[in-house]
Amino acid sequence: MTSAPSHDPGIDLLPDPDETIRGRKERSGAILEHSYRSSRLDEIEHVVSSQITPHKLVPLSRDRSVNSTFHFHGADNLAVFDIRYGSQIAVEFEHYEAGDLLGFVMANKGTGRVILDREEFGISRNEGVIITSGPRETLHYAEDCETRVMLMNRGRIAEYCAKLLGREIEKPVDFQTNFSLDNAAGQSWLRLTQYVASELQDPHSMLKLLPEAQRQLEQTLLTSLLLGHSHTYSDALLRPQSAAAPFYVKRAEAFIEAHFAEPLSLADIAAQAGVSARSLQNGFQSFRGMTPMAFLRSLRLRRAQEALLLADPACATVTEIALSCGFNHMGEFASLYRRTFGVSPRQTLSKTIYR
């Protein structure tokens, strides 16, 4: 992670970013904190590009001067940053690559716009936008606009969604882009995000002393997001839960869990479950919403993600980890992995969380 030099006359670093990273990691469980002020467009562009993701700042008026501030607080899986430019600015991302992150964007002050694939969405105190890696994106800042962005880990969102459903999920969790903050769910989400931001910013918060406090707050945030905003699995989460899965489905799941890295067939799994392949297919479709082989594939992907996150990129390779998790076709594995987690296996191995 790089940052602008602290002696640059146009930028004010509050405090020195390298000292902040080292000090906070030692004292507060990897909570990172950065604060910057700058009156030069190129400098604030460099700082935010280095800390979040590469982008280009384009003035929307003749006056190219800025009065910008940038404040970042957070850890790998949960962070918040506030940014203001003090000028009419367009922030252009040719291809937004946020790794395994999802961002919720709203305006603390003023108004702005987000343009995604030529579709326009407003950001204000009453409406927000959820963005992920994807096509060309542009954020337009009015002169009085200050945005707040809540960053969350997409993999953790998928894991927590599966936990709430009580089953594995086959597709990624894709959210509706626009996010109303006027209704009851939106107001609840707004209060919670404000609380999370204040806790991350508080130097005496328990979040900076106890990792378990971070996890509990993250789970509360994920629950609110998954139950309060429309996404791929909203209907499944909100509908009444079906009866418990029959014994043969649970037996098949246990067998798959124990032998996921082996070359399993539907016949192998059905034989271990003690039922016909057709009965097993019907049971999984009724109680898990997927086939047994889709369950196997989802489990292999999850195990591969866990192994990639734990591996040393200097010693391990994506191919070795994929093979150890039961994948034999590397192109298919890479495609499935990106479609499920929104990031390539190589990015996960190299731990490119923040740029």
Phi, psi and chi 1 to 4 in degrees:
 res  aa     phi    psi   chi1   chi2   chi3   chi4
   1 MET       -  126.0 -170.3 -180.0  -65.4      -
   2 THR  -111.3  164.7   59.1      -      -      -
   3 SER  -153.7  163.1   57.2      -      -      -
   4 ALA   -66.3  145.8      -      -      -      -
   5 PRO   -62.6  142.7   20.7  -30.5      -      -
   6 SER   -72.0  -16.6   58.8      -      -      -
   7 HIS   -91.1    1.3   62.1  -90.8      -      -
   8 ASP   -62.9  127.7 -142.0  -30.7      -      -
   9 PRO   -68.3  -23.5   23.1  -33.8      -      -
  10 GLY   -88.2   -4.9      -      -      -      -
  11 ILE  -128.6  141.6 -170.2  164.7      -      -
  12 ASP  -116.1  115.3 -176.9   15.2      -      -
  13 LEU   -99.6  127.6  -72.7   76.7      -      -
  14 LEU  -128.5   96.4  -52.6  169.4      -      -
  15 PRO   -87.3 -162.5   32.4  -35.5      -      -
  16 ASP   -57.9  128.4  177.6   78.6      -      -
  17 PRO   -64.5  -38.8   24.1  -33.3      -      -
  18 ASP   -66.0  -40.8  -66.2  -32.8      -      -
  19 GLU   -63.4  -39.2  -69.7 -179.1    2.7      -
  20 THR   -61.1  -48.5  -59.1      -      -      -
  21 ILE   -60.0  -50.2  -65.7  171.3      -      -
  22 ARG   -62.9  -47.6  -72.6 -165.3  -62.3  -90.8
  23 GLY   -65.0  -45.9      -      -      -      -
  24 ARG   -69.1  -36.4  -67.0  -60.5 -179.6 -175.6
  25 LYS   -62.6  -38.6  -83.0 -167.8  173.6 -178.6
  26 GLU   -72.0  -36.5  -68.8  172.7   -2.5      -
  27 ARG  -100.5  -18.3  -62.5 -167.3  -57.2  -87.3
  28 SER  -139.8   32.2   55.3      -      -      -
  29 GLY    64.9   45.5      -      -      -      -
  30 ALA    66.7   27.0      -      -      -      -
  31 ILE   -79.9  118.1  -67.6  -72.7      -      -
  32 LEU   -96.5  145.5  -52.2 -177.6      -      -
  33 GLU  -141.5  132.4  -58.6 -170.1   66.7      -
  34 HIS  -139.1  140.2  -42.0  -77.3      -      -
  35 SER  -137.4  133.6  -69.5      -      -      -
  36 TYR  -138.4  149.2  -54.6   89.4      -      -
  37 ARG  -132.5  142.4  -76.6 -159.5  -63.6 -101.8
  38 SER  -153.3  146.4  177.5      -      -      -
  39 SER  -107.2    7.8   58.7      -      -      -
  40 ARG  -120.7  133.1  -71.8  178.2   51.9 -178.5
  41 LEU   -62.8  -44.6 -161.3   64.9      -      -
  42 ASP   -66.2  -31.7   58.3  -22.2      -      -
  43 GLU   -74.1  -44.5  -72.2  175.3  -22.9      -
  44 ILE   -68.9  -32.2 -166.5   64.4      -      -
  45 GLU   -61.3  -44.4  178.2 -176.6  -84.4      -
  46 HIS   -63.2  -45.0  167.7   76.3      -      -
  47 VAL   -61.9  -51.6  166.1      -      -      -
  48 VAL   -70.9  -35.2 -177.8      -      -      -
  49 SER   -61.3  -39.8  -70.2      -      -      -
  50 SER   -70.0  -37.9  -60.5      -      -      -
  51 GLN   -85.8  -32.3  -58.2  -63.2  -26.1      -
  52 ILE  -114.0  -76.4  -51.5  -62.3      -      -
  53 THR  -160.1  147.6 -165.7      -      -      -
  54 PRO   -59.0  139.7  -26.0   35.7      -      -
  55 HIS  -160.3  175.2   63.6  -83.7      -      -
  56 LYS  -125.9  134.7 -178.1  179.7 -179.7 -178.4
  57 LEU   -98.6  128.5  -63.1 -179.8      -      -
  58 VAL  -123.6  117.1 -179.9      -      -      -
  59 PRO   -62.5  141.1  -18.1   31.2      -      -
  60 LEU  -105.3    6.6  -62.5  177.8      -      -
  61 SER  -139.2  172.1   65.7      -      -      -
  62 ARG   -68.0  -27.5  -67.4 -177.4  178.3 -179.1
  63 ASP   -77.7  113.6 -176.2    4.9      -      -
  64 ARG   -92.8    0.2  -62.7 -180.0   63.0   87.9
  65 SER   -75.6  150.7   64.4      -      -      -
  66 VAL  -133.1  159.9  -65.1      -      -      -
  67 ASN  -131.4   74.8  179.5   20.5      -      -
  68 SER   -97.0  150.3   60.1      -      -      -
  69 THR  -136.7  147.0   59.8      -      -      -
  70 PHE  -143.3  123.1  171.0   66.7      -      -
  71 HIS  -128.8  124.1  -56.6  -75.5      -      -
  72 PHE  -122.1  134.4  177.6   96.4      -      -
  73 HIS  -142.3  130.4  -55.2  -93.8      -      -
  74 GLY   158.1 -175.5      -      -      -      -
  75 ALA  -124.6 -172.8      -      -      -      -
  76 ASP   -57.0  -41.5  -75.2  -11.2      -      -
  77 ASN  -102.1   -8.3  -63.3  -48.8      -      -
  78 LEU  -153.3  121.1  177.1   61.4      -      -
  79 ALA  -150.7  161.0      -      -      -      -
  80 VAL  -139.9  139.7   61.5      -      -      -
  81 PHE  -137.5  143.6   67.3   89.7      -      -
  82 ASP  -111.1  137.4  -62.8  -31.3      -      -
  83 ILE  -143.4  138.7 -172.6  163.9      -      -
  84 ARG  -136.9  141.1  174.8  177.8   60.6   82.0
  85 TYR  -106.8  -22.8  -66.6  101.1      -      -
  86 GLY    68.4   22.2      -      -      -      -
  87 SER  -159.6  163.3  179.7      -      -      -
  88 GLN   -77.1  112.4  -64.3 -177.5   50.8      -
  89 ILE  -133.9  142.6  -67.3  -72.1      -      -
  90 ALA  -107.4  130.2      -      -      -      -
  91 VAL  -104.9  113.3 -175.4      -      -      -
  92 GLU  -108.1  126.8  -64.4 -176.0   -9.7      -
  93 PHE  -114.0  114.8  -52.2   93.4      -      -
  94 GLU   -63.2  -46.2  -81.6  -61.4  -37.2      -
  95 HIS  -147.6  101.1 -173.1   85.2      -      -
  96 TYR   -68.2  115.4 -176.0   61.9      -      -
  97 GLU  -117.9   96.4  -73.3  -71.3   -8.0      -
  98 ALA  -101.6   19.8      -      -      -      -
  99 GLY    62.2 -131.3      -      -      -      -
 100 ASP   -96.1   36.3 -161.5   22.9      -      -
 101 LEU  -112.4  149.5  -64.4  176.2      -      -
 102 LEU  -118.0  139.1  172.7  147.9      -      -
 103 GLY  -120.4  129.3      -      -      -      -
 104 PHE  -102.2  123.1  165.0   69.6      -      -
 105 VAL  -116.0  131.3 -173.0      -      -      -
 106 MET  -144.9  174.7   61.5  163.9  -74.7      -
 107 ALA  -108.9  123.4      -      -      -      -
 108 ASN   -70.2  -37.1  -71.6  -25.5      -      -
 109 LYS  -141.1  150.7  -59.9  175.6 -177.1  176.5
 110 GLY    66.7 -159.5      -      -      -      -
 111 THR  -139.4  161.1   59.3      -      -      -
 112 GLY  -155.1 -176.7      -      -      -      -
 113 ARG  -138.5  148.8  -66.4  177.1  -66.9  140.5
 114 VAL  -121.2  128.6  177.0      -      -      -
 115 ILE  -113.0  116.3  -57.6  172.0      -      -
 116 LEU  -119.7  114.3  -52.3  176.1      -      -
 117 ASP    50.6   46.0  -97.1   -7.4      -      -
 118 ARG    71.6    0.9  -60.7 -177.5 -179.1  179.4
 119 GLU   -97.1  134.1 -170.3  172.1    2.1      -
 120 GLU  -107.8  137.8 -172.5  171.6  -51.3      -
 121 PHE  -131.9  141.3  -56.9   91.4      -      -
 122 GLY   -86.6  150.3      -      -      -      -
 123 ILE  -126.3  133.4   49.7  174.7      -      -
 124 SER  -163.8 -165.7   65.4      -      -      -
 125 ARG   -73.9  -13.5  -66.9  -77.6  -63.4  178.1
 126 ASN  -108.0  -10.8  -58.9  -43.1      -      -
 127 GLU  -150.8  139.1   53.1 -172.9  -15.6      -
 128 GLY  -125.4  178.7      -      -      -      -
 129 VAL  -137.9  139.4  171.9      -      -      -
 130 ILE  -104.7  125.7  -72.0 -178.9      -      -
 131 ILE  -127.7  149.1   57.7  177.3      -      -
 132 THR  -135.9 -177.2   58.3      -      -      -
 133 SER   -57.7  144.1  -59.2      -      -      -
 134 GLY   168.0 -147.8      -      -      -      -
 135 PRO   -74.4 -175.7   28.8  -35.2      -      -
 136 ARG   -54.6  133.4 -179.4 -176.4  177.0   92.2
 137 GLU  -134.4  145.4  -59.9  173.8    0.3      -
 138 THR  -136.6  133.2  -56.2      -      -      -
 139 LEU  -110.4  127.8  -82.1   70.0      -      -
 140 HIS  -105.0  123.7  -77.1 -161.2      -      -
 141 TYR  -103.8  129.0  -80.5   73.4      -      -
 142 ALA   -76.7  167.1      -      -      -      -
 143 GLU   -60.4  -32.6 -172.8  172.2  -14.4      -
 144 ASP   -97.2   10.1   62.3  -15.6      -      -
 145 CYS   -84.1  131.2 -177.3      -      -      -
 146 GLU  -127.8  122.1  175.9 -175.5  -69.6      -
 147 THR  -101.9  153.0   59.1      -      -      -
 148 ARG  -118.8  131.7  167.3  163.2  -68.6  168.8
 149 VAL  -120.9  124.1 -179.1      -      -      -
 150 MET  -100.1  120.0 -175.6   74.2   65.4      -
 151 LEU  -101.2  130.4  -63.9  173.1      -      -
 152 MET  -132.2  155.4  -69.2  163.6  -78.8      -
 153 ASN   -84.2  122.8 -175.8  -68.4      -      -
 154 ARG   -67.2  -34.4  -65.4 -178.0   68.7 -169.9
 155 GLY   -63.6  -40.8      -      -      -      -
 156 ARG   -66.8  -36.2  -62.3  -77.4  -82.4  -98.2
 157 ILE   -61.8  -45.5  -67.8  171.8      -      -
 158 ALA   -63.4  -42.6      -      -      -      -
 159 GLU   -62.1  -42.9  -70.7  175.1   11.0      -
 160 TYR   -71.4  -34.6 -156.6   70.3      -      -
 161 CYS   -61.5  -44.6 -177.8      -      -      -
 162 ALA   -61.9  -38.3      -      -      -      -
 163 LYS   -65.4  -42.3 -175.8 -179.3  -66.6 -173.9
 164 LEU   -65.5  -34.9  -69.5  174.2      -      -
 165 LEU   -78.6  -23.7  -73.3  169.4      -      -
 166 GLY    78.0   23.7      -      -      -      -
 167 ARG  -160.2  164.5   60.3  175.2  172.6   83.0
 168 GLU   -69.4  152.2  -64.6  -68.7  -34.1      -
 169 ILE  -113.4  143.2   59.2  176.0      -      -
 170 GLU   -94.1  -34.5 -172.2  173.6   10.4      -
 171 LYS  -103.6  156.1  -59.1  176.2 -176.9  177.5
 172 PRO   -67.0  158.7   21.4  -31.3      -      -
 173 VAL   -86.2  104.4 -176.5      -      -      -
 174 ASP  -104.7  125.0  -68.3  -33.3      -      -
 175 PHE   -95.5  152.6  -72.3   87.6      -      -
 176 GLN   -62.0  137.8  179.1  179.1  -49.7      -
 177 THR   -67.1  -52.0  -58.3      -      -      -
 178 ASN   -81.5  146.1   57.2  -52.2      -      -
 179 PHE  -135.0  104.4 -163.0  134.4      -      -
 180 SER   -73.5  133.1  173.6      -      -      -
 181 LEU  -107.4   10.2  -60.5  173.5      -      -
 182 ASP   -90.2  -29.8  -84.9  -21.8      -      -
 183 ASN   -82.7  179.9   55.5   27.6      -      -
 184 ALA   -62.0  -43.8      -      -      -      -
 185 ALA   -64.8  -39.9      -      -      -      -
 186 GLY   -66.4  -40.3      -      -      -      -
 187 GLN   -66.0  -39.3  -74.1  -68.0  -60.2      -
 188 SER   -63.2  -43.9  175.6      -      -      -
 189 TRP   -63.5  -40.9  170.8 -105.4      -      -
 190 LEU   -62.9  -45.5 -177.7   58.7      -      -
 191 ARG   -61.9  -39.3  -71.9 -167.8  -63.2  -89.2
 192 LEU   -68.5  -43.0 -177.8   56.2      -      -
 193 THR   -65.6  -35.3   55.6      -      -      -
 194 GLN   -65.3  -38.9  -70.5  170.3  -22.4      -
 195 TYR   -66.0  -44.0  173.0   72.2      -      -
 196 VAL   -60.2  -44.8  170.7      -      -      -
 197 ALA   -61.8  -43.1      -      -      -      -
 198 SER   -66.9  -36.0   65.9      -      -      -
 199 GLU   -68.5  -41.2  -75.7  -64.4  -59.5      -
 200 LEU   -65.9  -30.2  -71.4  171.8      -      -
 201 GLN   -86.1  -18.9  -66.2  166.3    8.8      -
 202 ASP   -75.6  118.5 -175.8   -8.3      -      -
 203 PRO   -64.8  -18.0   22.0  -32.3      -      -
 204 HIS  -106.5   11.0  -54.7  -66.1      -      -
 205 SER   -65.1  147.0  170.2      -      -      -
 206 MET   -64.5  -21.5  -66.3  -62.4  -70.3      -
 207 LEU   -58.7  -30.1  -63.4 -178.5      -      -
 208 LYS   -88.5   -1.4  -61.6 -179.4  179.4 -179.5
 209 LEU  -114.7  -33.2  -59.9  174.0      -      -
 210 LEU  -123.4  113.0  -59.5  174.4      -      -
 211 PRO   -56.6  -32.9  -26.3   35.6      -      -
 212 GLU   -63.9  -34.3 -178.0   58.3   35.2      -
 213 ALA   -65.7  -37.9      -      -      -      -
 214 GLN   -60.9  -46.4  -66.2  179.3   30.1      -
 215 ARG   -63.7  -41.4  -73.6 -168.2  -69.1  -89.4
 216 GLN   -65.5  -41.5  -71.4 -178.4   -5.1      -
 217 LEU   -66.6  -39.9 -173.0   58.8      -      -
 218 GLU   -61.6  -41.9 -179.1 -168.2   13.1      -
 219 GLN   -64.7  -39.4  -71.3  176.9    0.8      -
 220 THR   -62.0  -42.3  -58.5      -      -      -
 221 LEU   -64.2  -44.1 -165.9   68.5      -      -
 222 LEU   -65.3  -39.2  -65.3 -179.6      -      -
 223 THR   -62.1  -45.6  -59.3      -      -      -
 224 SER   -62.0  -42.7  177.5      -      -      -
 225 LEU   -65.6  -46.2  178.7   65.5      -      -
 226 LEU   -71.3  -32.0  -72.2  165.9      -      -
 227 LEU   -92.0  -17.7  -63.3 -179.2      -      -
 228 GLY  -107.3   -7.3      -      -      -      -
 229 HIS  -134.2  143.1 -170.4   56.1      -      -
 230 SER   -68.8  132.9  179.8      -      -      -
 231 HIS  -156.4 -174.8   56.6   84.4      -      -
 232 THR   -53.6  -38.2  -46.2      -      -      -
 233 TYR  -109.7   17.1  -64.1   95.0      -      -
 234 SER   -57.6  -47.8  -70.3      -      -      -
 235 ASP   -61.1  -42.8  -69.7  -18.3      -      -
 236 ALA   -65.1  -37.2      -      -      -      -
 237 LEU   -71.3  -34.4  -79.0  172.7      -      -
 238 LEU   -92.7  -16.7  -63.6  175.3      -      -
 239 ARG   -77.5  155.5   79.1  166.2   67.0  105.0
 240 PRO   -57.6  139.5  -23.0   33.1      -      -
 241 GLN   -73.6  142.9  -65.7  -61.9  -55.9      -
 242 SER   -77.2  173.7   59.0      -      -      -
 243 ALA   -65.1  164.1      -      -      -      -
 244 ALA   -61.0  147.0      -      -      -      -
 245 ALA   -65.1  144.7      -      -      -      -
 246 PRO   -66.4  164.7   21.7  -31.3      -      -
 247 PHE   -58.6  -37.3   74.7   92.8      -      -
 248 TYR   -69.9  -29.0   59.4   84.2      -      -
 249 VAL   -68.6  -45.0  170.3      -      -      -
 250 LYS   -65.5  -37.1  -65.0 -179.7  178.8  179.4
 251 ARG   -65.4  -41.0 -175.6 -178.5  -65.2  171.7
 252 ALA   -64.2  -41.3      -      -      -      -
 253 GLU   -62.2  -41.9  -71.6  176.1  -30.2      -
 254 ALA   -63.9  -40.0      -      -      -      -
 255 PHE   -64.9  -43.2  176.0   70.6      -      -
 256 ILE   -63.0  -43.4  -67.6  171.2      -      -
 257 GLU   -57.7  -40.4  -72.0  -91.0    4.4      -
 258 ALA   -78.8  -21.4      -      -      -      -
 259 HIS  -130.6   26.0  -58.5  -85.0      -      -
 260 PHE   -61.2  -27.0   70.9   90.5      -      -
 261 ALA   -82.2   -8.1      -      -      -      -
 262 GLU   -89.0  160.0  -59.3  172.4   16.7      -
 263 PRO   -76.7   80.7   26.4  -33.6      -      -
 264 LEU   -85.8  145.5  -59.7  179.3      -      -
 265 SER  -115.1  166.8   67.1      -      -      -
 266 LEU   -60.7  -38.4  177.1   60.9      -      -
 267 ALA   -63.4  -40.5      -      -      -      -
 268 ASP   -59.9  -46.5  -65.2  -30.8      -      -
 269 ILE   -67.4  -42.2  -59.5  169.7      -      -
 270 ALA   -62.9  -39.8      -      -      -      -
 271 ALA   -62.9  -41.4      -      -      -      -
 272 GLN   -69.2  -30.3  -70.0  -65.5  -36.6      -
 273 ALA   -80.1  -18.2      -      -      -      -
 274 GLY    81.5   24.4      -      -      -      -
 275 VAL  -136.8  171.3  -65.0      -      -      -
 276 SER   -72.4  159.1   68.4      -      -      -
 277 ALA   -60.0  -38.3      -      -      -      -
 278 ARG   -65.6  -43.6 -177.4  174.2 -179.0  179.8
 279 SER   -63.0  -39.8  -65.4      -      -      -
 280 LEU   -65.2  -42.5 -171.7   63.8      -      -
 281 GLN   -59.0  -47.8  -71.2  -90.9   41.4      -
 282 ASN   -63.8  -39.2  -69.3  -21.6      -      -
 283 GLY   -64.8  -43.4      -      -      -      -
 284 PHE   -66.3  -41.5  -95.6   79.6      -      -
 285 GLN   -63.9  -39.1  -71.4  -74.7   13.5      -
 286 SER   -74.3  -39.0  -62.5      -      -      -
 287 PHE  -108.8  -14.2  -68.3   92.1      -      -
 288 ARG  -123.1   -8.9  -63.8  -63.0 -176.7 -110.6
 289 GLY    69.5   20.2      -      -      -      -
 290 MET  -159.1  169.0   64.0  178.1   73.5      -
 291 THR   -82.2  163.9   66.7      -      -      -
 292 PRO   -59.1  -37.6  -24.1   33.8      -      -
 293 MET   -71.7  -32.1  -60.9  -48.9  -71.3      -
 294 ALA   -68.2  -36.8      -      -      -      -
 295 PHE   -62.0  -43.9  178.3   85.4      -      -
 296 LEU   -60.7  -45.5  171.0   61.0      -      -
 297 ARG   -63.6  -42.2 -176.0  171.2   62.1 -113.1
 298 SER   -63.6  -41.0  176.5      -      -      -
 299 LEU   -65.0  -43.1  177.5   61.7      -      -
 300 ARG   -60.6  -41.5  -75.6  173.1  170.8  170.7
 301 LEU   -63.4  -42.4  -75.5  167.8      -      -
 302 ARG   -65.3  -42.3 -175.5  154.8   50.4   86.4
 303 ARG   -64.8  -38.0  -68.9  -70.8 -175.1  -95.6
 304 ALA   -64.6  -41.5      -      -      -      -
 305 GLN   -61.9  -44.0 -176.0 -164.4   38.3      -
 306 GLU   -60.9  -42.8  -67.9  169.3   -4.2      -
 307 ALA   -66.5  -39.4      -      -      -      -
 308 LEU   -65.0  -39.6  -72.1  165.1      -      -
 309 LEU   -68.1  -32.0  -72.7  169.2      -      -
 310 LEU   -87.4  -19.4  -68.8  172.1      -      -
 311 ALA   -74.8  154.5      -      -      -      -
 312 ASP   -87.4  114.6 -178.8   -7.4      -      -
 313 PRO   -61.9  -17.2   19.4  -30.3      -      -
 314 ALA   -78.9  -18.2      -      -      -      -
 315 CYS  -115.8  -35.3  -57.1      -      -      -
 316 ALA   -99.1  159.3      -      -      -      -
 317 THR  -124.8  157.4   68.1      -      -      -
 318 VAL   -61.1  -41.1  169.6      -      -      -
 319 THR   -61.2  -46.5  -61.2      -      -      -
 320 GLU   -59.6  -44.2  -70.0  170.5  -13.4      -
 321 ILE   -69.1  -41.3  -69.3  173.1      -      -
 322 ALA   -60.9  -44.9      -      -      -      -
 323 LEU   -63.2  -38.9  -70.2  171.8      -      -
 324 SER   -68.7  -17.2   71.7      -      -      -
 325 CYS  -102.6    9.5  -67.5      -      -      -
 326 GLY    97.3    4.9      -      -      -      -
 327 PHE   -93.5  131.5  -68.4   99.2      -      -
 328 ASN  -112.3  -15.9  -64.3  -46.3      -      -
 329 HIS  -112.5  108.1 -169.5  -68.8      -      -
 330 MET   -67.2  -36.5  -66.2  -55.8  102.6      -
 331 GLY   -64.9  -42.4      -      -      -      -
 332 GLU   -66.1  -41.0 -179.8 -176.5   12.3      -
 333 PHE   -60.0  -47.9  166.6   67.0      -      -
 334 ALA   -60.8  -40.9      -      -      -      -
 335 SER   -66.7  -45.3  176.9      -      -      -
 336 LEU   -63.2  -40.6  -75.1  170.1      -      -
 337 TYR   -64.3  -47.5 -168.6   95.8      -      -
 338 ARG   -64.0  -40.7  179.8  176.8  -77.4  -82.4
 339 ARG   -65.6  -33.2 -167.0  160.4   66.5 -119.1
 340 THR   -81.4  -44.8  -58.1      -      -      -
 341 PHE  -107.4   -6.5  -60.0  112.3      -      -
 342 GLY    74.5   17.5      -      -      -      -
 343 VAL  -155.1  153.8   63.4      -      -      -
 344 SER   -77.7  156.6   72.2      -      -      -
 345 PRO   -57.6  -37.5  -22.9   32.5      -      -
 346 ARG   -64.9  -38.0 -169.0  170.5  -57.2  -80.8
 347 GLN   -64.7  -40.0  -76.0  176.3  -61.3      -
 348 THR   -64.5  -43.5  -57.5      -      -      -
 349 LEU   -62.2  -39.9  178.2   61.1      -      -
 350 SER   -82.6   -1.0   61.2      -      -      -
 351 LYS    59.1   40.4  -43.4  -62.7 -170.0  -63.6
 352 THR   -82.9   78.4   50.7      -      -      -
 353 ILE   -83.7  -57.5  -58.2  -60.2      -      -
 354 TYR  -114.4  141.8  -58.4  119.4      -      -
 355 ARG   -90.5      -  -55.0  176.0   86.6  125.1
